[in-house]
Amino acid sequence: MTPLATTQHHAEVTWHGDRDDLRAHTVKLADQEIAGSGTPELGGDASKADPEELFVAALSACHMLWFLALARGERLRVTAYDDEAEGTMDDTHFTQVVLRPRVGWEEDPGPDVLEDLHHRAHEACFIANSVSCPVEVQAR
């Protein structure tokens, strides 16, 4: 992969708090809007995305995109990919994030290739390289 030049990334966050949800907001990314709130433990609406979930999702998506690019570079055809990622926090910060990706293949390349692709994807992930908590990959 060719390294990127300096790039800018944008998100528009607009607060819509009211009596029902003081933490209600919208996160606009590209042409999509995500309804947001605070974490339910702090009085947010559990039916809306909270910043902590978005953080875990960003790590999962970054890893997945690198994994797919690396697999394609090896001429391996991925037919399915899902991840049940989970972040753990103490009172003030994330203590770890665990990614649990499951990959479907047109032709299974074997466990050694799978482990190598996940290792390389983790090393390449811009977001994992930018956070202070450990990010563990437990391929399923």
C-alpha positions in Angstrom: 0.0 0.0 0.0 1.2 3.5 -0.8 1.4 5.8 2.2 -1.1 8.6 2.2 -0.2 12.2 2.1 -1.5 14.4 4.9 -5.3 14.2 4.8 -8.2 15.9 6.5 -11.2 14.1 7.9 -14.5 15.8 8.9 -17.5 15.1 11.0 -20.3 17.5 11.7 -21.9 17.1 15.2 -25.1 19.0 16.1 -26.7 18.9 19.5 -30.5 18.5 19.6 -31.0 17.9 23.3 -34.5 18.2 24.7 -36.4 17.2 27.8 -36.5 13.5 26.6 -32.8 13.3 25.9 -30.5 16.1 27.0 -27.6 14.4 25.1 -29.3 13.9 21.8 -27.2 14.9 18.8 -26.6 14.0 15.1 -23.3 13.0 13.7 -23.0 13.7 10.0 -20.3 11.8 8.1 -20.2 12.3 4.4 -23.9 12.1 3.3 -25.0 10.0 6.2 -26.5 11.0 9.5 -26.3 9.0 12.7 -28.6 9.7 15.7 -26.4 10.0 18.7 -26.7 10.3 22.5 -24.6 9.7 25.5 -23.9 6.3 26.9 -26.9 4.9 28.8 -24.8 4.7 32.0 -24.7 8.5 31.9 -28.3 9.1 31.1 -28.2 8.7 27.3 -30.6 7.0 25.0 -29.6 3.4 24.4 -31.3 3.3 21.0 -28.8 5.9 19.7 -25.1 5.5 19.0 -22.8 6.9 21.6 -19.3 8.2 21.1 -17.8 5.2 22.8 -19.6 2.8 20.4 -18.5 5.0 17.4 -14.9 4.7 18.7 -15.0 0.9 18.8 -16.8 0.8 15.4 -14.0 3.0 13.9 -11.3 0.6 15.1 -13.3 -2.4 13.7 -13.9 -0.8 10.3 -10.3 0.4 9.9 -9.0 -3.1 10.6 -11.6 -4.7 8.3 -10.7 -2.3 5.4 -7.0 -3.0 5.7 -7.7 -6.8 6.0 -9.8 -6.7 2.8 -7.1 -4.7 0.9 -4.3 -7.0 2.0 -6.4 -10.1 1.1 -7.1 -8.7 -2.3 -3.4 -7.9 -2.7 -2.7 -11.6 -2.1 -5.4 -12.5 -4.6 -7.6 -14.1 -1.9 -11.3 -13.7 -2.3 -13.2 -12.8 0.9 -16.9 -13.6 0.6 -18.0 -12.4 4.1 -16.6 -10.5 7.0 -18.2 -9.6 10.3 -16.8 -8.4 13.6 -18.2 -8.4 17.1 -15.9 -5.7 18.5 -16.0 -4.7 22.2 -14.4 -1.9 24.1 -13.8 -1.9 27.8 -13.6 1.3 29.8 -12.8 2.1 33.4 -14.1 5.4 34.9 -12.3 7.7 32.5 -10.7 5.9 29.5 -10.7 2.8 27.4 -8.5 0.0 28.8 -8.8 -2.2 25.8 -10.7 -3.0 22.6 -11.1 -6.5 21.3 -11.9 -7.2 17.7 -13.5 -10.6 17.0 -13.5 -10.8 13.2 -14.9 -13.8 11.3 -14.0 -14.1 7.6 -15.6 -16.2 4.9 -13.5 -17.2 1.9 -14.0 -18.5 -1.6 -11.1 -20.9 -0.8 -9.8 -21.0 2.8 -6.2 -20.0 2.8 -5.5 -21.7 6.2 -4.9 -20.4 9.7 -1.3 -19.1 9.1 -2.4 -16.9 6.2 -5.4 -15.7 8.3 -3.2 -14.8 11.2 -0.7 -13.0 9.0 -3.4 -10.9 7.3 -4.9 -9.9 10.6 -1.4 -9.0 12.0 -0.6 -6.9 9.0 -4.1 -5.3 9.0 -3.6 -4.4 12.7 -0.2 -2.9 12.0 -1.5 -0.8 9.1 -4.7 0.5 10.8 -4.4 4.2 11.2 -6.8 4.4 14.1 -5.2 1.5 16.1 -1.9 3.2 15.6 -3.4 6.4 17.1 -4.9 5.1 20.3 -3.3 4.6 23.7 -5.3 1.5 24.7 -4.4 -2.0 23.5 -6.3 -3.3 20.5 -6.4 -7.1 20.4 -7.5 -9.2 17.5 -9.2 -12.5 18.3 -10.1 -14.1 14.9 -13.0 -16.4 15.1 
